[in-house]
Amino acid sequence: MSPTPPGSYGKPMDARDPELKKELSATLQARKDLGAEYESELVDSFMDKMSERVDSHVEQRVRRELAQQQTSFARADRRPIGPPQANPRFARYGFAGFTMIAAIPLSAIGAVNAGTPGLFITWAGIVGVNLAQGLGTWLSPRSTREKDDWS
């Protein structure tokens, strides 16, 4: 969720708030009237009221932010917020890179155990696996593949 600038939702909460000033003045006046022995209770009471106000403002912001996200999802003008989805084109290249790395020990095993025919069979298998993966991506429905400007 992106941070929201202060004051962007309705009335900002700040020290110049008249209700806040009134509460603080009442607390200070009560301290003068009751004496220093009630100071901690008065401060606790004032802080509880402040905490409730902060909680209500945070709750309002969260509700508005959620409503805004739900509205944008309903309009389908944005992708959902979350981890980025892998681009199938890059997944294909990642698979090909993995098979090239795996080809090194497989080639050695094929060549040592069966000589040149073993090496050719190993590489035929590697090429076959890559072709099957590539054709699977190419033959998949267009809606499941990533659409780009070139296709």
PLY file of the C-alpha trace (Angstrom):
ply
format ascii 1.0
element vertex 151
property float x
property float y
property float z
element edge 150
property int vertex1
property int vertex2
end_header
0.00 0.00 0.00
1.37 3.40 -0.86
1.78 5.91 1.94
-0.92 8.54 1.99
0.08 12.16 2.46
-1.31 13.78 5.61
-4.54 15.64 5.09
-5.47 13.84 1.89
-8.53 12.27 3.50
-10.97 14.75 4.90
-9.92 16.70 7.95
-6.25 16.33 8.93
-5.39 15.49 12.51
-2.89 17.99 13.89
-2.08 20.00 17.01
-4.20 22.95 15.83
-7.40 20.87 16.07
-9.88 22.81 18.26
-11.28 19.63 19.82
-7.79 18.51 20.74
-7.01 21.90 22.26
-10.25 21.77 24.24
-9.41 18.30 25.60
-5.89 19.39 26.58
-7.18 22.55 28.24
-9.76 20.55 30.21
-7.06 18.09 31.30
-4.74 20.88 32.42
-7.56 22.65 34.26
-8.52 19.41 36.00
-4.88 19.00 37.06
-4.92 22.49 38.59
-8.20 21.77 40.37
-7.35 18.27 41.61
-3.66 18.72 42.31
-0.50 16.89 41.38
-1.56 13.59 42.98
-4.02 12.96 40.09
-1.58 13.99 37.36
-0.74 10.47 36.13
-4.44 9.51 35.90
-5.23 12.69 33.98
-2.33 12.14 31.59
-3.40 8.51 31.08
-6.96 9.62 30.36
-5.79 12.23 27.85
-3.47 9.73 26.16
-6.31 7.19 25.91
-8.45 9.80 24.16
-5.56 10.62 21.82
-5.03 6.94 21.10
-8.71 6.53 20.23
-8.53 9.50 17.85
-5.41 8.19 16.14
-7.00 4.74 15.82
-10.15 6.19 14.28
-8.13 8.23 11.76
-6.02 5.22 10.82
-9.15 3.09 10.47
-10.72 5.70 8.18
-7.61 5.79 5.99
-7.43 2.01 5.76
-11.11 1.79 4.83
-10.75 4.43 2.15
-7.62 2.80 0.76
-9.35 -0.60 0.60
-12.40 0.93 -1.06
-10.17 2.62 -3.61
-8.41 -0.67 -4.39
-11.71 -2.53 -4.70
-13.03 0.14 -7.03
-9.96 -0.05 -9.24
-10.20 -3.86 -9.34
-13.87 -3.61 -10.27
-12.98 -1.29 -13.13
-10.18 -3.68 -14.11
-7.93 -0.76 -14.94
-5.03 -2.09 -12.85
-3.37 -5.35 -12.08
-3.82 -6.66 -8.55
-1.26 -5.61 -6.01
1.06 -8.45 -5.11
4.22 -10.10 -6.20
4.98 -9.61 -9.89
3.95 -12.50 -12.09
6.65 -14.22 -14.09
6.66 -13.36 -17.76
6.27 -16.65 -19.71
8.87 -15.51 -22.21
11.49 -15.18 -19.47
10.39 -18.47 -17.90
11.13 -20.13 -21.25
14.62 -18.63 -21.34
15.20 -19.67 -17.75
14.28 -23.26 -18.61
16.61 -23.21 -21.62
19.43 -21.84 -19.44
18.84 -24.57 -16.88
19.00 -27.28 -19.54
22.25 -25.84 -20.91
23.79 -25.98 -17.45
22.50 -29.53 -16.96
23.89 -30.45 -20.41
27.49 -30.25 -19.19
27.43 -33.19 -16.75
24.93 -35.10 -18.90
27.23 -34.80 -21.92
30.17 -36.06 -19.90
28.17 -39.02 -18.59
26.86 -39.88 -22.08
30.30 -39.58 -23.71
32.14 -41.59 -21.02
29.60 -44.43 -20.90
28.58 -44.73 -24.59
31.14 -42.67 -26.53
30.12 -40.44 -29.42
26.67 -42.08 -29.90
25.94 -41.48 -26.21
26.87 -37.82 -26.60
24.53 -37.46 -29.60
21.69 -39.22 -27.77
22.19 -36.93 -24.74
22.05 -33.80 -26.89
19.05 -35.13 -28.83
17.26 -35.51 -25.49
18.21 -31.98 -24.38
17.06 -30.50 -27.70
13.85 -32.55 -27.52
13.03 -31.31 -24.02
13.61 -27.70 -25.07
11.51 -28.13 -28.21
8.65 -29.66 -26.22
8.74 -26.79 -23.73
8.91 -24.17 -26.49
6.10 -25.72 -28.51
3.97 -26.01 -25.39
4.32 -22.27 -24.81
3.81 -21.45 -28.48
0.72 -23.65 -28.85
-0.92 -22.47 -25.62
-3.99 -20.22 -25.95
-3.15 -16.58 -26.61
-5.05 -15.42 -23.52
-2.69 -17.31 -21.18
0.47 -16.04 -22.83
1.86 -12.60 -22.08
0.78 -10.16 -24.78
3.44 -7.79 -25.98
3.82 -5.17 -28.69
5.64 -7.50 -31.11
3.04 -10.22 -31.50
0 1
1 2
2 3
3 4
4 5
5 6
6 7
7 8
8 9
9 10
10 11
11 12
12 13
13 14
14 15
15 16
16 17
17 18
18 19
19 20
20 21
21 22
22 23
23 24
24 25
25 26
26 27
27 28
28 29
29 30
30 31
31 32
32 33
33 34
34 35
35 36
36 37
37 38
38 39
39 40
40 41
41 42
42 43
43 44
44 45
45 46
46 47
47 48
48 49
49 50
50 51
51 52
52 53
53 54
54 55
55 56
56 57
57 58
58 59
59 60
60 61
61 62
62 63
63 64
64 65
65 66
66 67
67 68
68 69
69 70
70 71
71 72
72 73
73 74
74 75
75 76
76 77
77 78
78 79
79 80
80 81
81 82
82 83
83 84
84 85
85 86
86 87
87 88
88 89
89 90
90 91
91 92
92 93
93 94
94 95
95 96
96 97
97 98
98 99
99 100
100 101
101 102
102 103
103 104
104 105
105 106
106 107
107 108
108 109
109 110
110 111
111 112
112 113
113 114
114 115
115 116
116 117
117 118
118 119
119 120
120 121
121 122
122 123
123 124
124 125
125 126
126 127
127 128
128 129
129 130
130 131
131 132
132 133
133 134
134 135
135 136
136 137
137 138
138 139
139 140
140 141
141 142
142 143
143 144
144 145
145 146
146 147
147 148
148 149
149 150
